[in-house]
Amino acid sequence: MSDEVTAVLIIIGNEVLSGRTQDTNLQYIASGLVERGIRLKEVRVVADDETAIVTAVNHLRATHDYVFTTGGIGPTHDDITSACIAKAFGVPLRRDPRAVECLLRQIKPENLNEARLRMATLPEGAELIDNPVSHAPGYRLGNVHVLAGVPRIMQAMFDGLKAGLRGGARLLSLNVTIFGSEGLIAEALAEIQRRRPDLEIGSYPFTRDGVYGTVIVIRGTDRTALNEAGREVEEMAGRLGVRVEGEGSAQ
């Protein structure tokens, strides 16, 4: 998978790390990236801390095609993401007149105070990401996409930019359910993985009506290779004498 397009997500916020807020953005972004043929390779949760944010952004933007951040672009004192992005890129923060115009779609001019104008103070060179929900924009700088943390707003921003992302071959998956424990199939499954390094093969145990089972998930970009590996897993289960349920073909 040497031609894969990769992405990482940085979730920013003390409230997530404290457990006060449950992040729901990860699944939405991951699913959308899969649709575009982009592999989400890492997720980091960092505090509202300048050093932590700058370090994460600079490391990850140099090692992946896309970086997405969520959180920290609101009007309060602890919304420091934009200042950190500017520092990471070595550019100044500027009051962006385009972003001010976006805010004025939602806020009356007499109510556009300095706190709200923080949401229009962006790193120099940023390209706006539309926010059709509350109009305070996100933005892109280089390969870093800065999105809101509020799920409904983040989703609208992400939906608007997704079509413009350069993708690779779409990642396909095939599930095979085996009514046998991981311990029973581990050695044979590892041998299938060794023979097929171009695929990702994972095992996920479950119990159903008191019976132990394992869902084998096979992922890759070659539909034929996935289907062949799925048949190998079914044959393995047959040799071990355990019942199998399968999707039949890669999805």
LOMAR-199779 format. One record per residue: residue number from 1; residue in one letter; x negated, y, z negated of N, C-alpha, C in turn. Coordinates in Angstrom, 2 decimals. Layout:
N
<NUM, "A", <X, Y, Z>, <X, Y, Z>, <X, Y, Z>>
...
This chain:
251
<1, "M", <-0.84, -1.20, 0.00>, <0.00, 0.00, 0.00>, <-0.87, 1.26, 0.00>>
<2, "S", <-1.92, 1.23, 0.82>, <-2.89, 2.31, 0.82>, <-2.30, 3.61, 1.37>>
<3, "D", <-1.22, 3.52, 2.16>, <-0.62, 4.71, 2.75>, <0.52, 5.26, 1.91>>
<4, "E", <0.65, 4.80, 0.70>, <1.77, 5.23, -0.11>, <1.66, 6.70, -0.49>>
<5, "V", <2.80, 7.34, -0.61>, <2.90, 8.72, -1.07>, <3.28, 8.66, -2.55>>
<6, "T", <2.54, 9.37, -3.39>, <2.71, 9.23, -4.83>, <3.17, 10.53, -5.48>>
<7, "A", <3.83, 10.36, -6.61>, <4.32, 11.50, -7.39>, <4.20, 11.20, -8.88>>
<8, "V", <4.17, 12.26, -9.67>, <4.21, 12.14, -11.12>, <5.21, 13.14, -11.66>>
<9, "L", <5.72, 12.86, -12.83>, <6.67, 13.74, -13.50>, <6.10, 14.15, -14.85>>
<10, "I", <6.10, 15.45, -15.12>, <5.71, 15.98, -16.43>, <6.96, 16.54, -17.09>>
<11, "I", <7.37, 15.93, -18.18>, <8.53, 16.39, -18.94>, <8.00, 17.27, -20.06>>
<12, "I", <8.41, 18.52, -20.08>, <7.85, 19.51, -21.01>, <8.89, 19.87, -22.07>>
<13, "G", <8.49, 19.76, -23.34>, <9.41, 20.22, -24.38>, <9.24, 19.54, -25.71>>
<14, "N", <9.07, 20.34, -26.75>, <9.01, 19.80, -28.11>, <10.28, 19.04, -28.47>>
<15, "E", <11.41, 19.50, -27.92>, <12.69, 18.89, -28.29>, <12.79, 17.44, -27.80>>
<16, "V", <12.10, 17.13, -26.72>, <12.09, 15.74, -26.23>, <11.19, 14.89, -27.12>>
<17, "L", <10.02, 15.42, -27.46>, <9.08, 14.67, -28.29>, <9.61, 14.45, -29.71>>
<18, "S", <10.44, 15.36, -30.19>, <10.98, 15.22, -31.54>, <12.16, 14.27, -31.60>>
<19, "G", <12.71, 13.91, -30.44>, <13.89, 13.05, -30.40>, <15.19, 13.83, -30.46>>
<20, "R", <15.11, 15.14, -30.60>, <16.33, 15.94, -30.67>, <17.09, 15.93, -29.35>>
<21, "T", <16.35, 15.92, -28.25>, <16.96, 15.90, -26.92>, <16.53, 14.62, -26.20>>
<22, "Q", <17.48, 13.91, -25.65>, <17.18, 12.71, -24.88>, <17.03, 13.09, -23.42>>
<23, "D", <15.88, 12.77, -22.83>, <15.65, 13.09, -21.43>, <16.50, 12.19, -20.54>>
<24, "T", <17.21, 12.80, -19.61>, <18.00, 12.03, -18.64>, <17.59, 12.34, -17.21>>
<25, "N", <16.52, 13.13, -17.06>, <16.10, 13.54, -15.72>, <15.24, 12.50, -15.01>>
<26, "L", <14.54, 11.68, -15.78>, <13.60, 10.73, -15.20>, <14.28, 9.81, -14.19>>
<27, "Q", <15.36, 9.18, -14.59>, <16.01, 8.23, -13.70>, <16.48, 8.89, -12.41>>
<28, "Y", <17.00, 10.10, -12.52>, <17.51, 10.80, -11.34>, <16.39, 11.10, -10.37>>
<29, "I", <15.28, 11.60, -10.89>, <14.15, 11.94, -10.03>, <13.55, 10.68, -9.43>>
<30, "A", <13.36, 9.65, -10.26>, <12.77, 8.41, -9.76>, <13.60, 7.81, -8.64>>
<31, "S", <14.92, 7.78, -8.80>, <15.79, 7.21, -7.78>, <15.73, 8.03, -6.49>>
<32, "G", <15.71, 9.34, -6.64>, <15.63, 10.19, -5.45>, <14.32, 10.04, -4.71>>
<33, "L", <13.23, 9.86, -5.44>, <11.93, 9.67, -4.80>, <11.87, 8.35, -4.05>>
<34, "V", <12.46, 7.31, -4.64>, <12.49, 6.01, -3.95>, <13.19, 6.15, -2.61>>
<35, "E", <14.28, 6.91, -2.56>, <15.01, 7.11, -1.31>, <14.13, 7.75, -0.24>>
<36, "R", <13.16, 8.56, -0.67>, <12.27, 9.23, 0.27>, <11.00, 8.45, 0.56>>
<37, "G", <10.86, 7.27, -0.04>, <9.65, 6.49, 0.17>, <8.47, 7.04, -0.61>>
<38, "I", <8.73, 7.64, -1.76>, <7.68, 8.21, -2.61>, <7.61, 7.41, -3.90>>
<39, "R", <6.42, 7.03, -4.32>, <6.24, 6.20, -5.50>, <5.96, 7.06, -6.72>>
<40, "L", <6.83, 6.99, -7.70>, <6.59, 7.66, -8.97>, <5.62, 6.81, -9.77>>
<41, "K", <4.40, 7.31, -9.96>, <3.34, 6.50, -10.54>, <3.13, 6.73, -12.03>>
<42, "E", <3.58, 7.87, -12.53>, <3.33, 8.18, -13.94>, <4.33, 9.21, -14.42>>
<43, "V", <4.66, 9.12, -15.70>, <5.50, 10.11, -16.37>, <4.80, 10.51, -17.66>>
<44, "R", <4.64, 11.80, -17.89>, <4.07, 12.30, -19.14>, <5.07, 13.21, -19.83>>
<45, "V", <5.14, 13.10, -21.13>, <5.93, 14.03, -21.93>, <4.95, 14.85, -22.74>>
<46, "V", <4.96, 16.16, -22.56>, <4.01, 17.03, -23.24>, <4.75, 18.09, -24.05>>
<47, "A", <4.09, 18.54, -25.08>, <4.67, 19.56, -25.95>, <4.64, 20.93, -25.29>>
<48, "D", <5.33, 21.87, -25.90>, <5.27, 23.27, -25.46>, <3.93, 23.85, -25.93>>
<49, "D", <2.87, 23.38, -25.30>, <1.52, 23.73, -25.70>, <0.72, 24.04, -24.44>>
<50, "E", <0.13, 25.22, -24.41>, <-0.54, 25.68, -23.19>, <-1.63, 24.72, -22.73>>
<51, "T", <-2.50, 24.33, -23.64>, <-3.61, 23.45, -23.26>, <-3.10, 22.13, -22.70>>
<52, "A", <-2.09, 21.55, -23.36>, <-1.56, 20.27, -22.92>, <-0.94, 20.37, -21.53>>
<53, "I", <-0.19, 21.43, -21.28>, <0.48, 21.59, -19.99>, <-0.53, 21.85, -18.88>>
<54, "V", <-1.45, 22.78, -19.12>, <-2.45, 23.12, -18.10>, <-3.31, 21.91, -17.76>>
<55, "T", <-3.73, 21.18, -18.78>, <-4.57, 20.00, -18.55>, <-3.83, 18.95, -17.73>>
<56, "A", <-2.58, 18.69, -18.09>, <-1.79, 17.68, -17.35>, <-1.58, 18.11, -15.92>>
<57, "V", <-1.19, 19.35, -15.70>, <-0.92, 19.83, -14.34>, <-2.18, 19.75, -13.48>>
<58, "N", <-3.30, 20.21, -13.99>, <-4.51, 20.23, -13.17>, <-5.02, 18.83, -12.86>>
<59, "H", <-4.92, 17.92, -13.81>, <-5.36, 16.55, -13.55>, <-4.45, 15.87, -12.53>>
<60, "L", <-3.14, 15.99, -12.72>, <-2.20, 15.22, -11.91>, <-2.03, 15.79, -10.52>>
<61, "R", <-2.13, 17.11, -10.35>, <-1.98, 17.66, -9.00>, <-3.17, 17.31, -8.12>>
<62, "A", <-4.29, 16.97, -8.74>, <-5.48, 16.60, -7.98>, <-5.48, 15.12, -7.60>>
<63, "T", <-4.62, 14.34, -8.23>, <-4.68, 12.89, -8.03>, <-3.42, 12.31, -7.40>>
<64, "H", <-2.40, 13.15, -7.16>, <-1.15, 12.66, -6.57>, <-0.64, 13.65, -5.53>>
<65, "D", <0.22, 13.14, -4.65>, <0.76, 14.00, -3.59>, <1.73, 15.05, -4.14>>
<66, "Y", <2.53, 14.66, -5.12>, <3.52, 15.57, -5.68>, <3.50, 15.52, -7.19>>
<67, "V", <3.68, 16.69, -7.80>, <3.89, 16.79, -9.24>, <5.23, 17.50, -9.45>>
<68, "F", <6.05, 16.95, -10.32>, <7.30, 17.59, -10.71>, <7.25, 17.86, -12.21>>
<69, "T", <7.66, 19.06, -12.60>, <7.79, 19.36, -14.03>, <9.25, 19.69, -14.32>>
<70, "T", <9.69, 19.35, -15.53>, <11.03, 19.75, -15.97>, <10.92, 20.41, -17.33>>
<71, "G", <11.65, 21.50, -17.50>, <11.71, 22.17, -18.79>, <10.77, 23.36, -18.91>>
<72, "G", <11.17, 24.28, -19.80>, <10.29, 25.38, -20.16>, <10.31, 26.58, -19.25>>
<73, "I", <11.39, 26.77, -18.47>, <11.44, 27.95, -17.58>, <12.64, 28.84, -17.91>>
<74, "G", <13.11, 28.78, -19.14>, <14.23, 29.61, -19.57>, <13.77, 30.97, -20.07>>
<75, "P", <14.63, 31.68, -20.83>, <14.34, 33.06, -21.22>, <13.72, 33.24, -22.61>>
<76, "T", <13.48, 32.16, -23.35>, <13.04, 32.31, -24.74>, <11.52, 32.22, -24.87>>
<77, "H", <11.04, 32.55, -26.07>, <9.59, 32.66, -26.30>, <8.85, 31.34, -26.09>>
<78, "D", <9.56, 30.21, -26.30>, <8.89, 28.91, -26.16>, <8.97, 28.36, -24.74>>
<79, "D", <9.53, 29.12, -23.82>, <9.56, 28.72, -22.41>, <8.27, 29.22, -21.75>>
<80, "I", <7.23, 28.39, -21.84>, <5.89, 28.83, -21.43>, <5.40, 28.14, -20.16>>
<81, "T", <6.26, 27.38, -19.51>, <5.81, 26.61, -18.35>, <5.24, 27.51, -17.26>>
<82, "S", <5.91, 28.59, -16.91>, <5.43, 29.44, -15.82>, <4.07, 30.03, -16.12>>
<83, "A", <3.87, 30.49, -17.34>, <2.55, 31.02, -17.72>, <1.48, 29.95, -17.61>>
<84, "C", <1.84, 28.72, -17.96>, <0.87, 27.62, -17.89>, <0.56, 27.23, -16.44>>
<85, "I", <1.58, 27.23, -15.58>, <1.34, 26.93, -14.17>, <0.43, 27.99, -13.56>>
<86, "A", <0.68, 29.26, -13.89>, <-0.18, 30.34, -13.39>, <-1.62, 30.14, -13.84>>
<87, "K", <-1.80, 29.77, -15.09>, <-3.16, 29.56, -15.60>, <-3.81, 28.36, -14.92>>
<88, "A", <-3.04, 27.29, -14.70>, <-3.58, 26.10, -14.05>, <-4.10, 26.42, -12.65>>
<89, "F", <-3.39, 27.29, -11.93>, <-3.77, 27.64, -10.57>, <-4.70, 28.86, -10.51>>
<90, "G", <-4.90, 29.51, -11.65>, <-5.76, 30.68, -11.67>, <-5.19, 31.87, -10.95>>
<91, "V", <-3.87, 32.06, -11.06>, <-3.20, 33.20, -10.41>, <-2.43, 33.98, -11.47>>
<92, "P", <-2.13, 35.26, -11.20>, <-1.37, 36.05, -12.17>, <0.12, 35.75, -12.12>>
<93, "L", <0.80, 36.10, -13.21>, <2.27, 36.09, -13.22>, <2.77, 37.41, -12.66>>
<94, "R", <3.81, 37.36, -11.84>, <4.39, 38.56, -11.24>, <5.90, 38.53, -11.38>>
<95, "R", <6.50, 39.69, -11.55>, <7.95, 39.81, -11.46>, <8.33, 39.66, -10.00>>
<96, "D", <9.05, 38.61, -9.66>, <9.34, 38.29, -8.27>, <10.68, 38.89, -7.89>>
<97, "P", <10.71, 39.85, -6.96>, <11.98, 40.50, -6.61>, <13.00, 39.53, -6.02>>
<98, "R", <12.54, 38.49, -5.35>, <13.48, 37.49, -4.82>, <14.18, 36.76, -5.97>>
<99, "A", <13.41, 36.46, -7.02>, <14.00, 35.78, -8.17>, <14.95, 36.70, -8.92>>
<100, "V", <14.62, 37.99, -8.98>, <15.52, 38.95, -9.61>, <16.85, 38.99, -8.87>>
<101, "E", <16.80, 38.98, -7.54>, <18.03, 38.96, -6.76>, <18.85, 37.71, -7.06>>
<102, "C", <18.18, 36.59, -7.25>, <18.90, 35.37, -7.61>, <19.63, 35.53, -8.93>>
<103, "L", <18.95, 36.13, -9.91>, <19.57, 36.32, -11.22>, <20.79, 37.24, -11.13>>
<104, "L", <20.71, 38.23, -10.25>, <21.81, 39.20, -10.13>, <23.07, 38.58, -9.53>>
<105, "R", <22.96, 37.39, -8.97>, <24.17, 36.70, -8.51>, <25.00, 36.22, -9.69>>
<106, "Q", <24.36, 36.06, -10.83>, <25.02, 35.50, -12.01>, <25.17, 36.52, -13.14>>
<107, "I", <24.25, 37.49, -13.19>, <24.16, 38.41, -14.33>, <24.38, 39.84, -13.84>>
<108, "K", <25.22, 40.59, -14.53>, <25.42, 42.00, -14.18>, <24.13, 42.78, -14.42>>
<109, "P", <23.82, 43.77, -13.59>, <22.57, 44.52, -13.73>, <22.35, 45.06, -15.15>>
<110, "E", <23.42, 45.54, -15.79>, <23.26, 46.11, -17.13>, <22.94, 45.05, -18.18>>
<111, "N", <23.16, 43.78, -17.83>, <22.85, 42.69, -18.78>, <21.54, 41.97, -18.47>>
<112, "L", <20.83, 42.47, -17.47>, <19.57, 41.83, -17.08>, <18.43, 42.37, -17.94>>
<113, "N", <18.36, 41.87, -19.16>, <17.35, 42.34, -20.11>, <16.00, 41.67, -19.87>>
<114, "E", <15.02, 42.05, -20.68>, <13.66, 41.53, -20.50>, <13.59, 40.02, -20.71>>
<115, "A", <14.38, 39.51, -21.64>, <14.36, 38.07, -21.88>, <14.81, 37.32, -20.63>>
<116, "R", <15.89, 37.79, -20.02>, <16.39, 37.13, -18.81>, <15.43, 37.32, -17.65>>
<117, "L", <14.76, 38.46, -17.60>, <13.81, 38.70, -16.53>, <12.58, 37.80, -16.62>>
<118, "R", <12.37, 37.18, -17.79>, <11.30, 36.18, -17.88>, <11.51, 35.07, -16.86>>
<119, "M", <12.77, 34.79, -16.53>, <13.07, 33.72, -15.58>, <12.75, 34.13, -14.14>>
<120, "A", <12.45, 35.41, -13.92>, <12.05, 35.90, -12.60>, <10.57, 36.27, -12.57>>
<121, "T", <9.85, 35.93, -13.62>, <8.42, 36.21, -13.70>, <7.68, 34.91, -13.40>>
<122, "L", <7.11, 34.85, -12.20>, <6.60, 33.59, -11.66>, <5.13, 33.72, -11.27>>
<123, "P", <4.45, 32.60, -11.13>, <3.07, 32.66, -10.64>, <3.02, 33.25, -9.23>>
<124, "E", <2.04, 34.06, -8.98>, <1.88, 34.66, -7.66>, <1.75, 33.57, -6.60>>
<125, "G", <2.48, 33.73, -5.51>, <2.44, 32.76, -4.43>, <3.48, 31.67, -4.52>>
<126, "A", <4.30, 31.70, -5.55>, <5.31, 30.65, -5.72>, <6.39, 30.75, -4.65>>
<127, "E", <6.85, 29.59, -4.17>, <7.98, 29.52, -3.26>, <9.21, 29.10, -4.05>>
<128, "L", <10.30, 29.82, -3.92>, <11.47, 29.59, -4.75>, <12.17, 28.28, -4.40>>
<129, "I", <12.70, 27.64, -5.43>, <13.58, 26.48, -5.29>, <14.97, 26.94, -5.72>>
<130, "D", <15.93, 26.78, -4.85>, <17.26, 27.31, -5.10>, <17.93, 26.61, -6.28>>
<131, "N", <18.68, 27.40, -7.04>, <19.46, 26.89, -8.17>, <20.91, 27.32, -7.95>>
<132, "P", <21.73, 26.48, -7.32>, <23.11, 26.86, -7.03>, <24.02, 26.83, -8.25>>
<133, "V", <23.53, 26.36, -9.38>, <24.36, 26.25, -10.58>, <24.33, 27.53, -11.40>>
<134, "S", <23.13, 27.94, -11.85>, <23.03, 29.14, -12.67>, <22.16, 30.22, -12.04>>
<135, "H", <21.60, 29.92, -10.86>, <20.90, 30.87, -10.00>, <19.48, 31.23, -10.44>>
<136, "A", <19.08, 30.99, -11.68>, <17.68, 31.21, -12.05>, <16.84, 30.16, -11.32>>
<137, "P", <15.94, 30.59, -10.44>, <15.32, 29.62, -9.55>, <14.21, 28.81, -10.20>>
<138, "G", <13.97, 27.63, -9.64>, <12.72, 26.93, -9.85>, <11.76, 27.40, -8.78>>
<139, "Y", <10.62, 26.73, -8.68>, <9.66, 27.15, -7.65>, <8.64, 26.06, -7.38>>
<140, "R", <7.95, 26.24, -6.27>, <6.86, 25.35, -5.89>, <5.59, 26.16, -5.73>>
<141, "L", <4.50, 25.63, -6.23>, <3.18, 26.21, -6.03>, <2.24, 25.06, -5.68>>
<142, "G", <1.70, 25.10, -4.47>, <0.91, 23.96, -4.03>, <1.79, 22.72, -3.97>>
<143, "N", <1.33, 21.66, -4.60>, <2.12, 20.42, -4.61>, <2.88, 20.23, -5.92>>
<144, "V", <3.00, 21.32, -6.70>, <3.68, 21.27, -7.99>, <5.06, 21.90, -7.86>>
<145, "H", <6.09, 21.13, -8.22>, <7.47, 21.60, -8.17>, <7.96, 21.79, -9.60>>
<146, "V", <8.37, 22.99, -9.94>, <8.75, 23.36, -11.30>, <10.27, 23.47, -11.37>>
<147, "L", <10.88, 22.58, -12.15>, <12.33, 22.48, -12.20>, <12.84, 22.74, -13.61>>
<148, "A", <14.12, 23.06, -13.70>, <14.76, 23.27, -15.00>, <14.84, 21.96, -15.76>>
<149, "G", <15.03, 22.07, -17.08>, <15.20, 20.88, -17.91>, <16.65, 20.47, -18.08>>
<150, "V", <17.58, 21.41, -17.94>, <19.00, 21.09, -18.08>, <19.40, 20.16, -16.94>>
<151, "P", <19.91, 18.97, -17.24>, <20.10, 17.96, -16.19>, <20.92, 18.43, -15.00>>
<152, "R", <22.05, 19.10, -15.22>, <22.90, 19.49, -14.10>, <22.17, 20.47, -13.18>>
<153, "I", <21.40, 21.37, -13.77>, <20.64, 22.34, -12.97>, <19.47, 21.65, -12.27>>
<154, "M", <18.76, 20.80, -13.01>, <17.64, 20.08, -12.41>, <18.09, 19.26, -11.21>>
<155, "Q", <19.21, 18.58, -11.35>, <19.71, 17.73, -10.27>, <20.02, 18.56, -9.03>>
<156, "A", <20.63, 19.72, -9.23>, <20.95, 20.58, -8.08>, <19.68, 21.08, -7.40>>
<157, "M", <18.69, 21.45, -8.19>, <17.41, 21.88, -7.62>, <16.75, 20.74, -6.84>>
<158, "F", <16.72, 19.58, -7.46>, <16.05, 18.44, -6.83>, <16.76, 18.01, -5.55>>
<159, "D", <18.09, 18.01, -5.58>, <18.85, 17.65, -4.38>, <18.54, 18.58, -3.22>>
<160, "G", <18.32, 19.86, -3.55>, <18.05, 20.83, -2.50>, <16.68, 20.68, -1.87>>
<161, "L", <15.70, 20.22, -2.64>, <14.33, 20.13, -2.11>, <13.99, 18.75, -1.58>>
<162, "K", <14.76, 17.74, -1.95>, <14.39, 16.35, -1.67>, <14.17, 16.07, -0.20>>
<163, "A", <15.04, 16.62, 0.65>, <14.94, 16.32, 2.08>, <13.65, 16.84, 2.68>>
<164, "G", <13.03, 17.83, 2.06>, <11.80, 18.41, 2.59>, <10.53, 17.70, 2.14>>
<165, "L", <10.67, 16.69, 1.31>, <9.50, 15.97, 0.83>, <9.01, 14.98, 1.88>>
<166, "R", <7.71, 14.94, 2.06>, <7.12, 13.96, 2.98>, <7.09, 12.59, 2.30>>
<167, "G", <7.72, 11.64, 2.91>, <7.79, 10.32, 2.32>, <6.93, 9.31, 3.05>>
<168, "G", <6.83, 8.14, 2.49>, <6.14, 7.03, 3.11>, <7.14, 5.93, 3.41>>
<169, "A", <6.64, 4.72, 3.55>, <7.51, 3.58, 3.78>, <8.39, 3.36, 2.55>>
<170, "R", <9.65, 3.14, 2.77>, <10.57, 2.98, 1.64>, <10.29, 1.69, 0.89>>
<171, "L", <10.32, 1.79, -0.44>, <10.08, 0.64, -1.28>, <11.36, -0.19, -1.38>>
<172, "L", <11.27, -1.46, -0.97>, <12.39, -2.38, -1.03>, <12.25, -3.27, -2.25>>
<173, "S", <13.35, -3.89, -2.66>, <13.29, -4.78, -3.81>, <14.19, -5.99, -3.59>>
<174, "L", <13.84, -7.06, -4.24>, <14.61, -8.29, -4.20>, <14.61, -8.88, -5.60>>
<175, "N", <15.78, -9.27, -6.08>, <15.91, -9.87, -7.41>, <16.24, -11.35, -7.30>>
<176, "V", <15.58, -12.15, -8.11>, <15.90, -13.56, -8.23>, <16.08, -13.85, -9.72>>
<177, "T", <17.25, -14.38, -10.08>, <17.54, -14.70, -11.47>, <17.29, -16.19, -11.71>>
<178, "I", <16.42, -16.47, -12.67>, <16.06, -17.84, -13.00>, <16.54, -18.14, -14.42>>
<179, "F", <17.24, -19.24, -14.59>, <17.71, -19.61, -15.93>, <16.66, -20.48, -16.61>>
<180, "G", <15.53, -19.82, -16.86>, <14.42, -20.42, -17.58>, <13.63, -19.30, -18.24>>
<181, "S", <12.91, -19.61, -19.28>, <12.19, -18.59, -20.03>, <10.93, -18.13, -19.30>>
<182, "E", <10.43, -16.95, -19.69>, <9.20, -16.43, -19.09>, <8.03, -17.39, -19.32>>
<183, "G", <7.99, -17.98, -20.51>, <6.90, -18.89, -20.81>, <6.85, -20.08, -19.87>>
<184, "L", <8.01, -20.52, -19.42>, <8.09, -21.67, -18.53>, <7.55, -21.34, -17.13>>
<185, "I", <7.82, -20.13, -16.66>, <7.49, -19.78, -15.28>, <6.22, -18.95, -15.14>>
<186, "A", <5.63, -18.52, -16.24>, <4.56, -17.53, -16.20>, <3.38, -17.95, -15.31>>
<187, "E", <2.90, -19.17, -15.49>, <1.71, -19.60, -14.75>, <1.98, -19.67, -13.26>>
<188, "A", <3.10, -20.27, -12.87>, <3.43, -20.40, -11.45>, <3.72, -19.04, -10.83>>
<189, "L", <4.35, -18.16, -11.59>, <4.66, -16.83, -11.07>, <3.37, -16.03, -10.84>>
<190, "A", <2.43, -16.17, -11.77>, <1.14, -15.48, -11.61>, <0.43, -15.94, -10.35>>
<191, "E", <0.56, -17.21, -10.01>, <-0.07, -17.72, -8.79>, <0.56, -17.11, -7.54>>
<192, "I", <1.88, -16.92, -7.54>, <2.54, -16.26, -6.41>, <2.03, -14.82, -6.28>>
<193, "Q", <1.90, -14.13, -7.41>, <1.40, -12.75, -7.37>, <-0.03, -12.71, -6.83>>
<194, "R", <-0.87, -13.66, -7.23>, <-2.25, -13.69, -6.72>, <-2.29, -13.87, -5.21>>
<195, "R", <-1.38, -14.65, -4.68>, <-1.35, -14.88, -3.23>, <-0.77, -13.69, -2.47>>
<196, "R", <-0.04, -12.84, -3.18>, <0.65, -11.73, -2.52>, <0.32, -10.40, -3.21>>
<197, "P", <-0.93, -9.93, -3.07>, <-1.32, -8.68, -3.74>, <-0.63, -7.45, -3.17>>
<198, "D", <-0.02, -7.57, -1.99>, <0.68, -6.44, -1.39>, <2.05, -6.21, -2.00>>
<199, "L", <2.49, -7.11, -2.86>, <3.80, -6.98, -3.51>, <3.63, -6.77, -5.01>>
<200, "E", <4.64, -6.17, -5.61>, <4.71, -6.06, -7.07>, <5.75, -7.06, -7.55>>
<201, "I", <5.34, -7.94, -8.46>, <6.27, -8.95, -8.97>, <6.35, -8.78, -10.49>>
<202, "G", <7.54, -8.47, -10.97>, <7.76, -8.29, -12.41>, <8.77, -9.27, -12.94>>
<203, "S", <8.68, -9.60, -14.22>, <9.63, -10.52, -14.84>, <10.27, -9.85, -16.05>>
<204, "Y", <11.59, -10.04, -16.18>, <12.37, -9.34, -17.20>, <13.32, -10.34, -17.87>>
<205, "P", <13.03, -10.73, -19.13>, <13.83, -11.77, -19.78>, <15.20, -11.28, -20.23>>
<206, "F", <16.14, -12.22, -20.37>, <17.48, -11.91, -20.86>, <18.06, -13.18, -21.47>>
<207, "T", <19.17, -13.02, -22.17>, <19.95, -14.17, -22.61>, <21.38, -13.99, -22.13>>
<208, "R", <21.99, -15.08, -21.70>, <23.38, -15.04, -21.22>, <24.09, -16.28, -21.76>>
<209, "D", <25.10, -16.04, -22.59>, <25.86, -17.15, -23.19>, <24.93, -18.13, -23.92>>
<210, "G", <23.93, -17.55, -24.59>, <23.01, -18.38, -25.36>, <21.93, -19.06, -24.55>>
<211, "V", <21.87, -18.80, -23.24>, <20.87, -19.42, -22.37>, <19.81, -18.37, -22.03>>
<212, "Y", <18.54, -18.77, -22.17>, <17.45, -17.86, -21.81>, <17.26, -17.84, -20.29>>
<213, "G", <16.98, -16.65, -19.78>, <16.72, -16.51, -18.36>, <15.73, -15.40, -18.09>>
<214, "T", <15.34, -15.28, -16.85>, <14.37, -14.27, -16.43>, <14.77, -13.74, -15.07>>
<215, "V", <14.85, -12.42, -14.96>, <15.07, -11.80, -13.66>, <13.70, -11.49, -13.07>>
<216, "I", <13.43, -12.04, -11.89>, <12.19, -11.75, -11.17>, <12.49, -10.65, -10.17>>
<217, "V", <11.79, -9.52, -10.28>, <11.98, -8.40, -9.36>, <10.74, -8.28, -8.50>>
<218, "I", <10.94, -8.37, -7.20>, <9.84, -8.30, -6.23>, <10.01, -7.01, -5.45>>
<219, "R", <8.94, -6.20, -5.39>, <9.01, -4.91, -4.69>, <7.89, -4.81, -3.67>>
<220, "G", <8.21, -4.16, -2.57>, <7.23, -3.93, -1.53>, <7.86, -3.21, -0.36>>
<221, "T", <7.08, -2.94, 0.66>, <7.58, -2.20, 1.82>, <7.83, -3.09, 3.03>>
<222, "D", <7.42, -4.34, 2.97>, <7.57, -5.28, 4.07>, <8.72, -6.24, 3.76>>
<223, "R", <9.82, -6.09, 4.50>, <11.01, -6.89, 4.22>, <10.74, -8.39, 4.39>>
<224, "T", <9.99, -8.74, 5.43>, <9.70, -10.15, 5.65>, <8.89, -10.74, 4.51>>
<225, "A", <7.88, -9.99, 4.05>, <7.05, -10.48, 2.94>, <7.87, -10.65, 1.67>>
<226, "L", <8.80, -9.74, 1.42>, <9.66, -9.85, 0.24>, <10.52, -11.10, 0.31>>
<227, "N", <11.13, -11.33, 1.45>, <12.00, -12.50, 1.58>, <11.21, -13.80, 1.45>>
<228, "E", <10.00, -13.81, 1.99>, <9.16, -14.99, 1.85>, <8.80, -15.23, 0.39>>
<229, "A", <8.44, -14.15, -0.32>, <8.10, -14.29, -1.73>, <9.32, -14.74, -2.54>>
<230, "G", <10.50, -14.23, -2.18>, <11.71, -14.66, -2.87>, <11.95, -16.15, -2.71>>
<231, "R", <11.71, -16.65, -1.51>, <11.87, -18.10, -1.30>, <10.83, -18.89, -2.10>>
<232, "E", <9.62, -18.35, -2.22>, <8.60, -19.02, -3.02>, <9.02, -19.10, -4.49>>
<233, "V", <9.63, -18.01, -4.99>, <10.09, -18.01, -6.38>, <11.20, -19.05, -6.56>>
<234, "E", <12.11, -19.13, -5.60>, <13.19, -20.12, -5.70>, <12.64, -21.55, -5.65>>
<235, "E", <11.64, -21.76, -4.78>, <11.03, -23.08, -4.71>, <10.30, -23.43, -6.01>>
<236, "M", <9.64, -22.42, -6.59>, <8.97, -22.62, -7.88>, <9.97, -23.05, -8.94>>
<237, "A", <11.13, -22.37, -8.98>, <12.16, -22.72, -9.96>, <12.66, -24.13, -9.73>>
<238, "G", <12.81, -24.51, -8.46>, <13.25, -25.86, -8.15>, <12.28, -26.91, -8.67>>
<239, "R", <10.99, -26.66, -8.50>, <9.99, -27.61, -8.98>, <10.03, -27.74, -10.50>>
<240, "L", <10.39, -26.62, -11.16>, <10.45, -26.62, -12.62>, <11.80, -27.11, -13.14>>
<241, "G", <12.75, -27.34, -12.24>, <14.02, -27.88, -12.63>, <14.96, -26.89, -13.31>>
<242, "V", <14.88, -25.60, -12.93>, <15.77, -24.60, -13.52>, <16.66, -24.00, -12.44>>
<243, "R", <17.85, -23.58, -12.86>, <18.84, -23.03, -11.95>, <18.46, -21.61, -11.51>>
<244, "V", <18.85, -21.26, -10.29>, <18.49, -19.97, -9.70>, <19.71, -19.25, -9.16>>
<245, "E", <19.74, -17.93, -9.37>, <20.65, -17.04, -8.66>, <19.80, -16.02, -7.94>>
<246, "G", <20.12, -15.70, -6.69>, <19.30, -14.73, -5.97>, <20.14, -13.86, -5.05>>
<247, "E", <19.59, -12.70, -4.68>, <20.28, -11.82, -3.74>, <20.21, -12.36, -2.32>>
<248, "G", <19.23, -13.18, -2.03>, <19.11, -13.76, -0.70>, <18.20, -13.01, 0.23>>
<249, "S", <18.19, -11.69, 0.16>, <17.31, -10.91, 1.04>, <16.99, -9.58, 0.39>>
<250, "A", <15.92, -8.95, 0.88>, <15.48, -7.69, 0.32>, <16.51, -6.60, 0.55>>
<251, "Q", <16.65, -5.73, -0.44>, <17.62, -4.64, -0.36>, <16.87, -3.30, -0.32>>
